[in-house]
């Protein structure tokens, strides 16, 4: 009983601090460490005797080392390499070329509401190249926003559509997808093709349709209240871009991953190896085009800087989340939870709504539900296995909800970026994104229940 009280108290404090925008990494790390020390104080062994330091009060630090070693392996390295590759693509202008090539035909479409679903789906496609929601928003506001304004689309409609672009695209390059596949014990391509895509693609199609009708209705409502207040924003378009064929480089890893995963299955190449192949190919083209070895070698250092960004932004969060999970395991709360639900009818649905609801609540308050997802993805397979439930039916809807809810949070970076550029109140943007996002979450939960429960 004391274990439950201590765990609940620490988790409540942890949730409160994250909701108040304290650094999630520090909060989760500290909460995990507190739980470990509480477990030791309550007489629960933290490590097997063979791995123990010999003094139980020092075992939490041994556990920290083991967590770092574990998470910095395959998953951590993959995420850091992807961040490094994306940073290098941005530095040489390849990402900008990809965006410009894909958005150029849109200038011919003059119907603003016809553009709404097109921009939404195109933006999600571009999230394969620029996975960060805030970074993609800045890029799209610089490249697409002038096109949308020229078609007489309102600022709020354009902002709302762009705010919902980087959400749930089934990409093998996404850090959350890499982690989920690894923790669930499913090959990455299989996870994307067999589990993620059957849920996310119909959801994106539904959201595109909902966007069309909702933005049209909101514009009419605002016009009835006194007209749409428009601000003429002048945004600097990217200049000095490399040749058009550079637009292929950012999507090349995606193409090769799918190619080797579906067509050439006898060749065993992981995402890290494929990314390095694409990176070296790009560097070779840069050398041939510029003919400056010294300059190109200096630019290559951007790759390692990007790896550091991946470590600081994502891998460190995964490590901190693992700390919390290990603390919960050590104090026995996971076993208690499993014992309390394993004999309940419909336990799969209960777990799905509990984990997805938690991600939605924390994500709405804090601006990111992925911190919660990174925390719980470590224990979901263990819990579902013990109660006889398909792990995907719990983990996947939570993952998708965590990604979607970001576009409904007034404190999310992507909302703040768009509100500042359009000169709008973040709440006005949220009003425009809320119905498409809620529709998407309901669709994800429904399809997950029907297909995987």
Secondary structure by P-SEA (a helix, b strand, c coil): caaaaaaaaaaaaaaaaaaacccaaaaaaaaaaaaaaaaaaacccccccccccccccaaaaaaaaaaaaaaacaaaaaaaaaaaaaaaaaaaaaaaaaaaaaacccccccccccaaaaaaaaaaaaccccccaaaaaaaaaaccaaaaaaacccaaaaaaaaaaccccccccccaaaaaaaaaacccaaaaacccccccaaaaaaaaaaaaaaaaaaaaaaaaaaccccccbbbbbccccccccccccccaaaaaaaaaaacccccccccaaaaaaaaaaaaaaaaaaacccaaaaaaaaaaaaaaaaaaaaccaaaaaaaaaaaaaaaaaaaaaaaaaacccccaaaaaaaaaaaaaaaaaaaacccaaaaaaaccccaaaaaaaacccccccaaaaaaaaaaacccccccaaaaaaaaaacccaaaaaaaaaaaaaaaaaaaaaaaaaccc
